[in-house]
Structure formats: structure tokens, C-alpha cells
Amino acid sequence: MQQHDPRWTAIDAALRSDRMMEALRSYREYTGAELAEALRAIEARKATLAAAAAAAADSQLPAMVQAYLDSGYARRGDLVGHWRNRHGDFCVLVLYQRQPVPMFELGVFPEKIGHWGHQLNGCLIDLEELEAALAEQRAVHGVEFGDDGGSVVALRQRLAALFPAAPRPGAATGVVHWRASRTRLFALAAAPFERGFLLRPATLAAAEWSALLARAAEDGALAEQLDELPVAARALVAGEPNVAPVAQPLLWIDCVSRCQARAWTTNSCDTLFADLAARPLGAFADSPTLASAAALLYASVDVGALRRRQLPWWLQGTAAASDSAVGLLTPHEVRALAADLADLVAAAKSAGHWPLDTTDTTELQDFIGAAATEGRWLVGIEPGT
């Protein structure tokens, strides 16, 4: 549909009320588009609406925010957002640099200003640090929000409009999907994973299952998987586990969404761990440290299914339903792997047994290093060959 097609009116109304599933369904009815195409169109429309809303909000700025922007103490750039923190101070975020990396200035100041030079605080922050602060994964001075949560939502929508997701294949990204045509690693936040997923009982309560299905209205990956399931598989079944095997990937998709997952995907080879199984890195008989690191690396995507019985039941089901190899490393195993990964890669390269290119290798080391530093669990998935 064209941008000014009157049929957008109902879809826009649904998007403004966060009724994503209704908007998606309406778009598909109007256009006959497949789910993936419709989801892309709806997400693009949502970003457009968010940008328009932000522009309208910018035209009605509080007097103190406008005074700060006009003071000469604020960097020139695009106003991203403003809010009041928990102490009542004004916080104003300005995007002042886009290349080589997006950079922001955060100005923090009280309601009454005697002299900007004495009372203005704040910091410079890059996009990654800002996203981590919005996810409450990193403390940044001044990035403290009120209790309504509306500022966080508005900032995320504004950032989505400013920086539409278009990463190269294989790049680490905050936009994750449970399936991939290549090897993929997921780093999961420990607290929500351990509390809600690791030891999840095999018999789900009806209310819990209904809540999960309802979340599909806000989660495109859940909606897509649910749309592919037979109707009979969308209900709980008798027995234990009481989720139909073909539906168990829904629990993994929910885990990815709720455990603040970050993902890395190979770019220089399709099935990294199948390649490693066919041509191992080496025996490392003279180096127990490298042998241990190699074993942990292999276990991160368990191609031989040597540790599959140790997986949570729903992750075992995801592996079976998707015909994928799946591995799981604990936070202490991730730390051990990160500590010796560079040496392992160097030894494998010297023996001519390392399949990744330089960019992929750097991204992999950085990704596992960050997961280790943050105490995350690591799940690896690779499609069957």
C-alpha cells in the first residue's frame, strides 16, 4: 500500500494502541502479503509513526528544555528525547554525531538554573551504552527514569526511527530471532533465565501458557511461529511435558525475548560447528588448557548431542522440532572459554584448522568476552545439514 492509502487509518490506530497483532492481521487482509513481508511493513510503519510523534513532541518543548538547547552549553544536533529523572532534574538527550559511531550528549540540570556552567551536569554516551542503560544493564549518570516507564518506551521508539536495523549478516545485534540459516550464538541474561526458564517445570499451568500465547501480539517471532503451528498444537496436551513437541520452540522464542538476548551469527561459513566436527581444531595433548577451551567451544553448539540430556526439556524439544544442534554453556563455562579463546584460535590458525575469517573471529571473541563479563548463559544453535 502507498503511504497515504486510507486503509492505513485503522492500522495506524491499532499501532498507536500497541495492538500489533491486529495491525498485522489487517495489513495481510488488505494486501494478501505473507507474514514476513507484512511484519516488515508494519514495523516500518510503526517507526514512521514514532518519528512523527517525536517531531510533534519536539515542537512543544518545556521552557527549561528549550532554554538548555538555546544556552550554548548544549551540543548542536538532533534532539532525541527529554524526561525528568527520579530526583526531578531535567534530562535532555541530543544526537550530535552519527559517524563513525553514533554519539549522544546527555544534559542533566535542575528545574531552576542560576548559572549553566555551575549547575549543568551530564555525559557523552554512545549508542551501545545508551541501549544498555535503557535495558537497565548498565548504570549511566543521569539515565534515571520516573516510575511510569513512558520515557523508556519513547526513547526506544525514537532510536528505532533514527537507526533502522540493517546489520550485515553475521554482525552482533540487539535484534534477535531464534532461527537462522547459519550458526548462531545467543547470550542470555542470567537472572531472568535462571528464574523463569532454566528449571521450568515440565507441566505448564494453563494460565502461564495462555499468557505466553497472548504475548505473540507484541512479539513478531512468537507470532510467526504460532502462525505456522497446527491448531491442535496451540493447546496444552495430556502428559509431561504438556506442551506439544512441535510447539516447544515457542518457549525458546519467549526465552530469547524475555532474557534480553544478544545474538551473533557466522558470516564466513554456514555451519561452523559441523565444519569443526569434520576437521577438529587439534588434540592439544600437551596443553590441557587449550584442550579444555576446545571442549567448551564444541559444547556451545553440541553437534554430536553429547550433552543434550543436560538441556532444559523445552530446549531439547526445540532442537528436535527444528532439526538443529543446540548447546548450552553456564556463566562459569563462558568465562573459562573467554579466558582461553584467543590462544585457542591462534593455535588453530597456526595448524590451518580455523574456518572463520578475521572479521567473524574478532566478532566471536568480542561476543563471548562480553557475555563472560556480564555473567550470561550461552545458547548455540546450528541448522542440521
ZIDATA-V313648 format. One line per field, one symbol per residue. ss: DSSP state (H for helix, E for strand, L for the rest). phi: phi as a letter, one per 40 degrees, with the letter a starting at -180 (. if undefined). psi: psi as a letter, one per 30 degrees, with the letter a starting at -180 (. if undefined). A space follows every 10 residues. Layout:
ss = ???
phi = ???
psi = ???
This chain:
ss = LLLLLLLHHH HHHHHHLLLH HHHHHHHHHH HLLLHHHHHH HHHHHHHHHH HHHHHHHHLL LLHHHHHHHH LLLLLLLEEE EEEELLLLLE EEEEEEELLL LLEEEEEEEL LLLLLHHHHL EEEEEEHHHH HHHHLLLLLL LLLLLLLLLH HHHHHHHHHH HHLLLLLLLL LLELLLLLLL LLLEEEEELH HHHHHHHHLL LLLLLHHHHH HHHHHHHLLH HHHHHHHHLL HHHHLLLLLL LLLLHHHLHH HHHHHHHHLL LEEEELLLLL LHHHHHHHLL LLLLLLLHHH HHHHHHHHHH LLLLLLLHHH LLHHHHHHHH HHLEEEEEEL HHHHHHHHHH HHHHHHHHHH LLLLLLLHHH HHHHHHHHHH HHHLLLEEEE EEELL
phi = .ccbccccdc ccccccbgcc cccccccccc bgccdccccc cccccccccc cccccccccb cddccccccc cgcccciccc iaabcccgcc bbbbcbabbc bcbbbbcbac cbbcadccbc biacaccccc cccccfbacb dgcbbcccgc cccccccccc ccbdcaccdg ccaccbbcba cbdabbbbcc dccccbbdbd dcbccdcccc cccccccbbc cccccccccc dcccbcbchb ccbddcccdd cccccdccbf cbbbbcbcac bdccccccbd cicfccbdcc cccccccdcc bcdcfcbccc cddccccccc cbfbcbbabc dccccccccb cccccccccc cgbbcccccc cccccccccc ccccgccbbb bbccb
psi = klfgkfffee eeeeefghie eeeeeeeeee fglleeeeee eeeeeeeeee eeeeeeeffh kkeeeeeeff fffkkkakke lllkaffflk kkkkjfkekf kkklkjkkll ekkekefefk aalkkleeee eeeeghfkkk kfiklafffe eeeeeeeeee eeikjhllkf kklfjlkfll glkkkkkkke eeeeefeehk kfjkleeeee eeeeffffje eeeeeeffkk effflklkak lgkkeffffe eeeeeeefgh kklkkkefke iefeeeeeil elehfgjeee eeeeeeeeff jieghfgeff lkefeeeeee fghlkklkkl efeeeeeeeg eeeeeeeeef fggjflleee eeeeeeeeee eeeghllkkk kkkl.
